[in-house]
């Protein structure tokens, strides 16, 4: 039985989950048939398309029906200092989206008194959807999922994002060390790469310089799938993350160095 069916109608999270799913449905409807899009550079060097703004507006309108603040990547938002707060990345992987690479998606997270309690990821082209709710576990397309329990790097498959981002963090040499110790590695990133850890397809994900509209959902999905999860502040004041098999977290953060917090 999927999470949505197990949530009692009187559970306060029931309405939040329904609205979150409606938001993912609308995002998929808008982006699933788009094969490429013109883009422009934002001040931080990332890309923006007309679809980022369109998806953000539609999601904002849906989630505004809930009793929660809303923080989005682009321009919309609502801050009334409520206990609940939505975090929205309308198109995670805009570079992939704009170039016809089908590994983009939408990320939505929900906090209660600043603690992540819900994570939602939809990858339209693959028709994959990941959902987590605090104390209800995590699922992929309605089926319960669990993170890897691999115990040693030498038998583990890891994945990480752009080496350029690690270079900016001064962490590229450390990443190479972990890479050399791992059984094998892949360069899967954005929501597609992150989701691989929650289903146990990869044993460890390492990524740097992420925003709250990404990390809130990832922390919820990690915890509810049984993954270990560690974070530290990035050079830009965002977050560096390591998540996956809980048995690999401490060894990995020892190699990466710095002040990490295991959640």
Beta strands, then each sheet from edge to edge (+ up, - down):
strand 1: 40-41
strand 2: 47-48
strand 3: 69-72
strand 4: 77-78
strand 5: 84-92
strand 6: 105-112
strand 7: 115-123
strand 8: 128-133
strand 9: 137-140
strand 10: 143-144
strand 11: 157-160
strand 12: 184-186
strand 13: 204-210
strand 14: 228-233
strand 15: 239-244
strand 16: 261-262
sheet 1: 1+ 2-
sheet 2: 4+ 3- 5- 6+ 7- 8+ 9- 10+
sheet 3: 12+ 11+ 13+ 15- 14+ 16-
end
